[in-house]
């Protein structure tokens, strides 16, 4: 397993190549590029622009382990609007192509959400149809479409996530497990063990359950994640990819935040 940091930890206007160089300088051995319509790495970037990022990472000696994306919040597969679902497929297919150009092996996919206007069963049906279609592109590109457990009021148990992935019947559809996101309603070590080989990538966050809301997200090792059990579960399922921290920059010192994250991940890996 490799300590990794994602691009959202850096200022939005910092080029990916500069962020990669700084991550390497601090001591990270892996990096997660993040794509979006407005950046930080733009969805409309050319193959040449993306290839330049990959070549820079190779020269720095740092692995591009996965690609982060929040495209599913604006373009949800769960939508009852067929045009929105078509757009969701289009933008995620573009993101998968960028993932392949980067040489990474997994794309974070936000599948959609359940809300007051979208019934849980309908959202789930639409998401399954969309992810199956996306899986065809993922298989062609040999890059995993990895569905993340996010606060979207759907796929809220590891058993449901497991069964959802299995219904796609595609080895290139899997799970992107965020170990901090389910602390409010579950246990990350259970998610990891139940999902097993389906785990394609991991986000490292911590959460203090007593807060009960977004304020509960805290720095690694300051919350309620049972890190020894998480590491035991990762080893049991044979996970050997990036452990990617997902944090924003500190207000006054980017390098202090990066060093804090790296030290925490290295300590967690030793547990």
RASULGI-V760275 format. One line per field, one symbol per residue. phi: phi as a letter, one per 30 degrees, with the letter a starting at -180 (. if undefined). psi: psi as a letter, one per 40 degrees, with the letter a starting at -180 (. if undefined). burial: + if it has 24 or more other ideal C-beta (glycine too) atoms within 12 Angstrom, else -. A space follows every 10 residues. Layout:
phi = ???
psi = ???
burial = ???
//
This chain:
phi = .bdbbcdddc edcdeedddd ddddedkdcb bcdccadcjd cddcddeddd dddddddddd ibdcdabcac edddbddded cddddddedd dddddddded edidcacdcd dkacbdcbde ddeddddddd dddddddedd dibdccdcdc dciahcbddd deddddddha dccbccccdc dcddbabedd eddddhdddc abccbbbcdd diaedddbde icccdddedd dddddddidb bdccdbbddd dcaddddddd ddeddddddd d
psi = ihhiiideei idehiddddd ddddddeiei ihihiidead hideiidddd ddddddddde fhhgdihiif deddghdeie hddddddddd dddddddddd deeiehhhhh eaihadehid dddddddddd dddddddddd efhhhhhihi gefifeiddd ddddddedfh eehaihhhed deddeahddd dddddbeehd ihhhiihhdd deadeehiih eeaehgdddd ddddddefhf aighhgiiii dehddddddd ddddddddde .
burial = ++++++++++ -----++-++ -+++-+++++ ++++++--++ +++-+---++ --++-++--+ -+++++++++ +++-+++++- ---++-++++ ++++++++++ ++++++++++ ++++---+-- -+++++++++ +++++-++-- +-++++++++ ++-+++-+-+ ++-+++-+-+ -+++++++++ ++++-+++++ ++++++-+++ +++++++--- -----++-++ +-+++++--+ +-++--+-+- +++++++-+- ---+--++++ ++-+++-++- -
//
